[in-house]
Amino acid sequence: MTSTAFETAAPDPIAYLDRVAATDLGRSYKRRMLEELDMRPGQTALDLGCGPGTDLASLAQAVTATGTVIGVDHDQATVDAARERTTDQRTVTVRLGDIHDLPLPDHTVDRARTDRVLQHVADPVRVLSEIHRVLRPGGRLVMGEPDWDTLTVDHPDSGLSRAYTQYVTDKVVRNSRIGRQLPRLSAGAGFAVPAVIPITPVFRDVQAADKILGLERTTQRAVAAGYFTEEAARRWLDHFSTGPFLAAVTFYIVVAES
C-alpha cells in the first residue's frame, strides 16, 4: 500500500501547523480572518488555541504598541514555542490554559479568533460560551473551521471516496462537521452572526494534498478500522500515484458579535 508519492510518518505537530500556514491557502484564509476581525489600535485581542504563535505577530501589528494580544493553548510545548517566537513582541502574552475555562475576567477582550481549533475540542458549546463571557459588548469573534463531511476526493470508484470521507468524519476528527454548525452554535451562545464566508480549496497536486490530508496514513487507519479492505486501499492509493488528482473541502469563516 505504500508509495513514494505519500508521507508515511506523521509530521511533528508544530511543523505541521507551520507547513499549513506557509501554503498559499494558509496565507489566504488567515489574511481574510484578520480582515474580518477589523482590529483597531489599543484593542485587546485573544488567540484561542494559538499553537506555536503562528498568528500572534500579525495580531500584535494590528493592535499596535498600545494594544494587547493574549495567546492561550493547552499544550506546554506549543506555548513554549509561541513564547520564544514572540520574545520581541512586548504586547504579546502567551498563557497555558484550557479554552473551555479561560483564565480571563468577564468582558475584557475586544477581538477573539479560533483557527481550526473547535474541530478538536471536547465541548465547542462551552468554548463559545466562555468566549462570549470574556468579550466586551460589541466585541467580535472570527472562527475558521473545515467541514470534513464536504471532503470530496475524485476516484473512479466513488464508493471508495465515500468510505474515505466517512472514516474521516466518523473517526479522525472529533467535531468533523463543526464548520456548518458554527452559525447555529454561536447564536445559541448569545452571538449575532453577521457573516458566514465559505472557502473551498481545491487540490490538484497529490503530494500537496497529502501534506495537508495525510492520504496514506489515513487510509492505513481506515483499513484497521474496517472502512477499507487491503485490496481496496491499494486500488485507492495506486490511482493517486498514477492518475490525475482532485480533492476539495469546504472551509468556513464565521464572524460572530457579542
C-alpha positions as CSV (number, residue, x, y, z in Angstrom):
1,M,0.0,0.0,0.0
2,T,3.0,2.3,0.4
3,S,4.0,4.7,-2.4
4,T,6.8,7.2,-2.6
5,A,4.0,9.7,-3.5
6,F,2.9,9.9,0.1
7,E,4.2,10.7,3.5
8,T,4.2,7.6,5.8
9,A,5.2,9.3,9.1
10,A,3.1,11.9,10.8
11,P,4.8,15.3,10.9
12,D,5.6,16.9,14.2
13,P,2.5,18.9,15.3
14,I,4.3,22.2,15.3
15,A,5.9,21.5,12.0
16,Y,2.5,20.6,10.6
17,L,1.0,23.9,11.7
18,D,3.9,25.8,10.3
19,R,3.5,23.9,7.0
20,V,-0.2,24.8,6.6
21,A,0.4,28.4,7.5
22,A,3.1,28.7,4.8
23,T,0.9,27.4,1.9
24,D,-0.9,29.8,-0.4
25,L,-4.2,28.5,1.1
26,G,-3.0,29.2,4.6
27,R,-1.8,32.7,3.9
28,S,-5.0,33.5,2.1
29,Y,-7.6,32.3,4.6
30,K,-5.6,33.7,7.5
31,R,-5.4,37.1,5.8
32,R,-9.2,37.0,5.3
33,M,-9.7,36.1,9.0
34,L,-7.6,39.1,10.0
35,E,-9.6,41.4,7.8
36,E,-12.9,40.2,9.3
37,L,-11.6,40.8,12.8
38,D,-11.4,44.5,11.9
39,M,-8.9,45.2,14.7
40,R,-8.0,48.7,15.9
41,P,-5.0,50.2,17.7
42,G,-5.3,49.8,21.5
43,Q,-7.6,46.8,21.5
44,T,-7.2,43.5,23.4
45,A,-7.1,40.5,21.1
46,L,-7.3,36.8,22.1
47,D,-6.0,33.9,20.0
48,L,-7.6,30.7,21.3
49,G,-5.6,27.6,20.7
50,C,-2.7,29.8,19.5
51,G,-0.4,26.9,18.9
52,P,3.3,27.9,18.3
53,G,2.3,31.5,17.9
54,T,1.8,31.5,14.1
55,D,-0.6,34.4,14.1
56,L,0.3,36.4,17.2
57,A,2.7,38.8,15.4
58,S,0.0,39.8,12.9
59,L,-2.4,40.4,15.7
60,A,0.2,42.5,17.6
61,Q,0.8,44.6,14.5
62,A,-2.9,45.3,14.1
63,V,-3.5,46.4,17.7
64,T,-0.1,48.3,17.7
65,A,2.0,49.0,20.7
66,T,-1.0,50.5,22.5
67,G,-2.9,47.2,22.5
68,T,-2.6,43.7,24.0
69,V,-2.5,40.2,22.5
70,I,-3.1,37.1,24.5
71,G,-2.5,33.6,23.2
72,V,-3.9,30.6,25.1
73,D,-3.1,27.0,24.4
74,H,-3.3,23.8,26.4
75,D,-0.1,22.3,25.2
76,Q,3.1,23.2,27.0
77,A,5.4,22.5,24.0
78,T,3.5,24.9,21.7
79,V,3.2,27.5,24.5
80,D,7.0,27.4,24.9
81,A,7.4,27.7,21.1
82,A,5.0,30.7,20.9
83,R,6.7,32.5,23.8
84,E,10.1,32.0,22.1
85,R,8.8,33.3,18.8
86,T,7.2,36.4,20.3
87,T,10.0,37.4,22.7
88,D,10.4,40.7,20.7
89,Q,6.7,41.4,20.9
90,R,6.1,43.3,24.1
91,T,2.4,43.5,23.7
92,V,2.0,39.6,23.4
93,T,1.4,37.3,26.4
94,V,1.1,33.5,25.9
95,R,-0.7,31.5,28.6
96,L,-1.0,27.8,29.3
97,G,-4.7,27.2,29.7
98,D,-7.9,25.4,28.8
99,I,-10.1,27.4,26.4
100,H,-13.1,25.6,28.0
101,D,-12.3,27.6,31.1
102,L,-10.5,30.8,30.1
103,P,-8.1,32.4,32.6
104,L,-9.6,35.8,31.9
105,P,-12.1,38.1,33.6
106,D,-15.5,38.9,32.1
107,H,-15.8,41.5,29.3
108,T,-12.1,42.3,29.0
109,V,-11.4,41.3,25.3
110,D,-12.3,43.2,22.1
111,R,-11.4,40.7,19.5
112,A,-11.0,36.9,19.5
113,R,-10.2,34.2,17.0
114,T,-10.0,30.5,16.7
115,D,-8.3,28.8,13.7
116,R,-9.0,25.1,13.1
117,V,-9.3,24.6,16.9
118,L,-13.0,23.9,17.6
119,Q,-13.0,20.8,15.4
120,H,-10.8,19.2,18.1
121,V,-12.2,20.4,21.4
122,A,-14.3,18.3,23.8
123,D,-17.2,20.8,24.1
124,P,-17.5,23.6,21.4
125,V,-20.6,25.0,23.1
126,R,-18.8,25.6,26.3
127,V,-15.9,27.2,24.5
128,L,-18.2,29.5,22.7
129,S,-19.9,30.4,26.0
130,E,-16.5,31.2,27.5
131,I,-15.6,33.4,24.6
132,H,-18.9,35.3,24.9
133,R,-18.2,35.8,28.6
134,V,-14.8,37.4,28.1
135,L,-15.7,39.5,25.1
136,R,-16.9,43.1,25.7
137,P,-20.3,44.1,24.4
138,G,-19.8,44.7,20.7
139,G,-16.8,42.5,20.6
140,R,-16.1,40.3,17.6
141,L,-15.1,36.7,17.3
142,V,-13.8,35.2,14.0
143,M,-13.6,31.4,13.6
144,G,-12.2,29.3,10.8
145,E,-13.2,25.7,10.6
146,P,-13.5,23.0,7.9
147,D,-16.5,20.8,7.4
148,W,-15.0,17.4,6.8
149,D,-18.3,15.9,5.6
150,T,-17.8,18.0,2.5
151,L,-14.5,16.4,1.7
152,T,-14.5,15.1,-1.9
153,V,-11.7,13.1,-3.4
154,D,-12.2,12.1,-7.1
155,H,-11.6,8.4,-7.8
156,P,-13.0,6.0,-10.5
157,D,-14.6,4.1,-7.7
158,S,-16.9,6.6,-6.0
159,G,-17.7,4.1,-3.2
160,L,-14.1,4.3,-2.0
161,S,-14.3,8.1,-2.0
162,R,-17.4,7.9,0.2
163,A,-15.8,5.4,2.5
164,Y,-12.7,7.6,2.9
165,T,-14.8,10.7,3.8
166,Q,-17.0,8.6,6.1
167,Y,-13.9,7.4,8.0
168,V,-12.6,10.9,8.4
169,T,-15.9,12.2,9.7
170,D,-16.6,9.2,11.9
171,K,-13.2,8.6,13.4
172,V,-10.5,11.1,12.6
173,V,-11.9,14.5,13.5
174,R,-13.8,14.8,16.8
175,N,-16.2,17.6,15.6
176,S,-15.9,16.9,11.9
177,R,-19.0,18.9,10.9
178,I,-18.3,22.0,13.0
179,G,-17.9,24.3,10.0
180,R,-21.6,24.1,9.1
181,Q,-22.6,24.1,12.8
182,L,-20.8,27.2,13.9
183,P,-23.5,29.8,13.0
184,R,-26.2,27.8,14.9
185,L,-23.9,27.1,17.9
186,S,-22.8,30.8,18.0
187,A,-26.3,32.0,18.0
188,G,-27.1,29.6,20.8
189,A,-24.2,31.1,22.9
190,G,-25.6,34.6,22.5
191,F,-23.8,35.9,19.5
192,A,-25.1,37.6,16.5
193,V,-23.7,36.1,13.3
194,P,-23.3,38.8,10.6
195,A,-21.2,36.8,8.1
196,V,-20.5,33.3,7.0
197,I,-17.8,33.0,4.4
198,P,-17.3,29.7,2.6
199,I,-13.9,28.9,1.1
200,T,-13.4,25.8,-1.0
201,P,-9.7,24.9,-1.5
202,V,-9.2,22.6,-4.5
203,F,-6.1,20.3,-4.6
204,R,-4.8,19.3,-8.0
205,D,-1.4,18.0,-6.9
206,V,-1.5,14.8,-4.9
207,Q,1.7,15.5,-3.0
208,A,0.5,19.0,-1.9
209,A,-2.8,17.4,-0.8
210,D,-1.0,14.7,1.0
211,K,0.9,17.2,3.1
212,I,-2.5,18.5,4.4
213,L,-4.6,15.4,4.3
214,G,-2.1,12.6,5.1
215,L,-3.7,10.4,2.5
216,E,-1.8,7.1,3.1
217,R,-1.6,7.4,6.8
218,T,-5.4,8.0,7.0
219,T,-6.0,5.1,4.6
220,Q,-4.0,2.8,6.7
221,R,-6.0,3.7,9.7
222,A,-9.2,3.3,7.7
223,V,-8.2,-0.3,6.9
224,A,-7.5,-1.0,10.5
225,A,-11.0,0.4,11.4
226,G,-12.7,-1.7,8.7
227,Y,-13.7,1.1,6.3
228,F,-11.4,-0.3,3.6
229,T,-10.1,-3.7,2.7
230,E,-6.4,-4.0,2.0
231,E,-7.2,-4.6,-1.7
232,A,-9.5,-1.5,-1.8
233,A,-6.8,0.6,-0.1
234,R,-4.3,-0.5,-2.8
235,R,-6.7,0.5,-5.6
236,W,-7.4,3.8,-3.8
237,L,-3.8,4.9,-3.4
238,D,-2.5,3.4,-6.7
239,H,-4.8,5.6,-8.7
240,F,-3.5,8.7,-7.0
241,S,0.1,7.7,-7.7
242,T,-0.5,7.5,-11.4
243,G,-3.6,9.4,-12.5
244,P,-5.0,12.9,-12.3
245,F,-5.9,14.1,-8.8
246,L,-8.6,16.3,-7.4
247,A,-9.8,16.9,-3.9
248,A,-11.8,19.6,-2.3
249,V,-13.2,20.5,1.1
250,T,-15.3,23.5,2.3
251,F,-13.7,25.7,5.0
252,Y,-16.0,28.2,6.8
253,I,-15.0,31.6,8.2
254,V,-17.7,32.6,10.7
255,V,-18.0,36.1,12.1
256,A,-19.8,36.4,15.5
257,E,-20.5,39.5,17.5
258,S,-21.3,39.8,21.3
